Amino acid sequence: MGFTIGGIREIRSGSRRRVRTTECTAVAEYTGLWGWDVVAGARAVSGQCSCGDTCCTAPGAHPLSFAEPVRAGAGLDDATKAWSQYPGAALLLPVGRSFDVIEVAEPAGRRALVRLERMGLPLGPVCATPTGRAQFFVAPGAAAGLPQLLYRMGWDDADLDLRGLGPGDHVTAPPSDLAGLGPVRWLRPPTLDTAGAPPEARLLLGVLAYICHRTHF
């Protein structure tokens, strides 16, 4: 009993059907409710990537090369039909279409999230990864404009643990696990208001940069 992705066989318990149903429901939520594309991604199994490449540089953290994305707008039936072709795959969200991502260390991200909420600033979805990172979903274009924004705010030469993810990047979406290290989870889940219209990066970046700087020092 199990499934195969790219030649790596992973053993599953009798709950496999329930897990698959949960994954399909999650895919349908991302595509049908939030309006995001979803891509099937590799998983890490005992330290090896399910893509089958023994020299993989990102085990369990990249799209499957042969997988077609499930497009935004797909409902439960369409998502289930599409995802059944990739049983056990991780749910990945392409960055740079509906949103970009600003990523910081999780402790700094949690502090910034509290301050941003107290200030009443608009916020989009925020994820936490098992690698200790917080990912803030912001309007597309943030990654390309990040150096200029930091320059205008006077943070361009500061030692900040902060980076932007844009077109060509992917983030692992809850409830999938990342690189075999554990599940990604929401610190602030998407809503109908924030999924389709995440905030501009400039509205958050000053607080994120300040908290990152204070946390670092």
CORZI-V683422 format. One record per residue. SS is DSSP state (H for helix, E for strand, - for the rest). D_FIRST is the distance of its C-alpha to the first C-alpha in Angstrom with 1 decimal. Layout:
((SS,D_FIRST) (SS,D_FIRST))
This chain:
((-,0.0) (E,3.7) (E,7.2) (E,10.3) (E,13.8) (-,16.6) (-,14.8) (E,13.2) (E,9.4) (E,8.7) (E,6.2) (-,6.4) (-,7.7) (-,8.5) (-,11.0) (H,9.1) (H,11.3) (H,14.3) (H,13.9) (H,13.8) (H,16.8) (H,18.5) (H,18.2) (H,19.6) (H,22.4) (H,23.3) (H,23.6) (H,25.7) (H,27.8) (H,28.6) (H,29.4) (H,31.0) (H,32.7) (-,33.5) (-,34.0) (-,32.0) (-,29.9) (E,26.3) (E,24.7) (E,21.0) (E,20.9) (-,19.1) (-,17.5) (E,18.2) (E,15.6) (-,17.4) (-,20.5) (E,19.5) (E,19.4) (-,16.5) (-,19.3) (-,19.2) (-,22.9) (-,23.6) (-,27.0) (-,25.8) (-,28.5) (-,26.7) (-,23.1) (-,21.1) (-,24.3) (-,25.0) (E,24.2) (-,22.0) (-,24.8) (-,23.4) (-,22.8) (-,25.4) (-,26.5) (E,26.2) (-,29.9) (-,32.0) (-,32.7) (-,29.4) (-,28.7) (H,25.6) (H,25.0) (H,25.7) (H,23.6) (H,20.6) (H,21.0) (H,21.6) (H,18.8) (H,16.1) (H,16.8) (H,15.7) (-,12.6) (-,12.6) (-,16.1) (E,18.9) (E,21.8) (E,25.0) (E,28.5) (E,31.0) (-,34.2) (-,37.6) (-,37.3) (-,37.5) (-,38.0) (E,38.5) (E,37.5) (E,39.7) (E,37.8) (E,39.4) (E,38.5) (H,36.9) (H,39.9) (H,42.3) (H,40.3) (H,40.3) (H,44.0) (H,44.7) (H,42.7) (H,44.9) (H,48.1) (H,47.2) (H,46.5) (H,49.8) (H,51.6) (-,50.3) (-,49.1) (-,46.5) (-,43.0) (-,39.8) (-,36.2) (E,35.5) (E,32.2) (E,31.6) (-,29.1) (-,27.7) (-,30.0) (-,33.0) (E,34.2) (E,35.4) (E,35.2) (E,38.0) (E,37.6) (E,41.0) (-,42.6) (-,41.9) (-,44.3) (H,44.2) (H,42.7) (H,45.3) (H,48.1) (H,47.1) (H,49.5) (H,52.4) (H,51.6) (H,51.5) (H,54.8) (H,56.5) (-,55.5) (-,56.8) (-,53.4) (-,53.1) (-,54.1) (-,52.3) (-,49.5) (-,46.8) (-,43.1) (E,42.5) (E,41.0) (E,40.4) (E,37.4) (-,38.3) (-,37.5) (-,34.8) (-,33.1) (E,30.0) (E,29.0) (E,25.6) (-,25.7) (-,24.7) (-,22.1) (-,20.4) (E,20.6) (-,22.9) (-,22.3) (-,19.9) (-,23.0) (-,22.3) (E,22.8) (-,25.8) (E,27.8) (E,30.9) (E,34.2) (E,35.8) (-,33.6) (-,34.7) (-,37.1) (H,38.5) (H,41.6) (H,40.1) (H,37.1) (-,39.4) (-,42.4) (-,41.5) (-,44.7) (-,46.7) (-,46.0) (H,49.7) (H,49.6) (H,47.2) (H,47.8) (H,50.9) (H,49.3) (H,46.1) (H,48.4) (H,50.6) (H,47.8) (H,46.1) (H,49.5) (H,50.3) (H,46.9) (H,47.3) (-,50.8))
